[in-house]
Amino acid sequence: VGVEPALEARDRDTPPPLSLAQQRLWLLSRIDDAGAAYHMPCAYRLRGALDADALARALRALVARHEALRTRFDVVDGEA
């Protein structure tokens, strides 16, 4: 396993615009409140001892690395 490149934070004066796909999903969620329509639930059975601290660190690193996992859509004046 190689070393991941360092991440660099970007300053933003305003939030980036939504992509067309994000606009569609946002609109559909406002119309139907189908919040879980695109969720992909799954379960895994693991054997052996769980290192909860290592799992928590791995999940925090994953979320820190991928902005999409931290994305939220704030509504201002009826617009995402």
C-alpha positions in Angstrom: 0.0 0.0 0.0 1.4 3.3 -1.1 1.4 6.6 0.7 -1.6 8.8 -0.2 -0.7 12.3 -1.5 -1.2 15.2 0.9 -4.5 17.0 0.7 -4.7 20.7 0.3 -7.7 22.7 1.5 -9.2 25.1 -0.9 -10.6 28.4 0.2 -14.1 29.1 -1.2 -15.9 32.5 -1.0 -19.1 30.8 -2.1 -20.2 27.2 -2.3 -19.6 25.6 -5.7 -22.6 25.2 -7.9 -24.5 21.9 -8.0 -23.8 19.6 -10.9 -26.8 18.7 -13.0 -27.0 15.3 -11.3 -27.0 17.0 -7.8 -29.7 19.4 -8.9 -31.8 16.5 -10.0 -31.4 14.5 -6.8 -32.0 17.7 -4.7 -35.2 18.4 -6.7 -36.4 14.8 -6.4 -35.8 14.8 -2.7 -37.9 18.0 -2.4 -40.8 16.6 -4.4 -40.9 13.1 -3.0 -38.8 13.1 0.1 -37.2 9.9 -1.2 -34.1 10.5 0.9 -33.0 6.8 0.9 -33.8 6.1 -2.8 -30.1 6.1 -3.7 -28.7 4.5 -0.5 -27.0 1.2 -1.0 -27.3 -0.7 2.3 -25.1 -3.6 2.9 -23.8 -5.7 5.8 -20.6 -7.6 6.3 -19.9 -10.3 8.9 -16.4 -10.0 10.2 -14.7 -12.7 12.2 -12.1 -12.1 14.9 -11.5 -9.3 17.4 -12.6 -5.8 16.3 -10.1 -3.0 16.8 -12.7 -0.2 17.3 -10.1 2.5 17.5 -8.5 1.5 14.2 -12.0 1.3 12.5 -12.8 4.8 13.8 -9.5 6.2 12.6 -10.0 4.6 9.2 -13.5 6.0 8.8 -12.4 9.5 9.9 -9.6 9.3 7.3 -12.0 8.2 4.6 -14.4 11.1 5.3 -11.5 13.6 5.6 -10.1 12.5 2.2 -13.3 12.5 0.2 -15.3 15.7 0.2 -18.3 14.0 -1.3 -18.8 12.2 2.0 -19.0 15.5 3.8 -21.3 17.2 1.2 -24.6 18.7 2.3 -27.1 20.9 0.5 -28.2 23.9 2.4 -31.3 25.6 1.2 -31.2 29.4 0.9 -34.3 31.2 -0.5 -35.7 27.9 -1.8 -32.5 27.1 -3.7 -29.9 24.5 -2.9 
